[in-house]
Amino acid sequence: MIYGYARVSTQDQNLDSQIDQLTKYGVDELVEEKISGVSKQKPLLDELLSKVAPNDTLVVTRMDRLGRNTIQFLQLVEQLRERDIHFVILNLGIDTRTPTGKFFLTVMAAFSELDREMIKEKQRSGIKLAKQKGKYRGRVKKYTDKHQGMNHAIELRKTTNKTVKEICAITGISQAAFYRRLKEMEKDNG
């Protein structure tokens, strides 16, 4: 199945040119959306992406129809690649069913990975610098020793046979936080 996606940023912009190009390409189904490219929420694109299956093709007239910034675009490219969905960008002549298109997809995936690694490296450098300056404390603890819900949960754990899920439902604390606290207590006692 070949799906076309046309998007403009405002209600008063016209989709006719994109619709014409996508129709000439021969899309089986066309989705039209009028929403800003900057907006992370594109309900009709999300709906379309949930519908496409492996070996289907997503066609757009220009790369910026899928997202205004590089990160949005690269994330979408990665998502399509992982799901074995082809895509075509008409104005660039890119079709991931061709060797050149596959090469483009590989390069885009590499850029996406490089971007993620650079963000992680900046984060590690920032944490290291903050630690050197004595300003890094790690994650802010949501539950302290004085938190009534956590204290009640610990008491229930010691005095009843209730499951963690049941205890968390009673006390209103998250399971992850409770497990973390139990692990801390285990470390302190053992």
SULBEL-V602798 format. One record per helix or strand. SS is the DSSP state (~ for helix, > for strand). FROM is the first residue (numbers start at 1). LEN is the number of residues. If there is no record, write none. Layout:
# SULBEL-V602798
SS:FROM:LEN, SS:FROM:LEN
This chain:
# SULBEL-V602798
>:2:7, ~:16:10, >:29:6, ~:43:9, >:57:4, ~:63:3, ~:70:13, >:86:4, ~:90:3, >:94:2, ~:99:34, ~:148:12, ~:164:8, ~:175:15
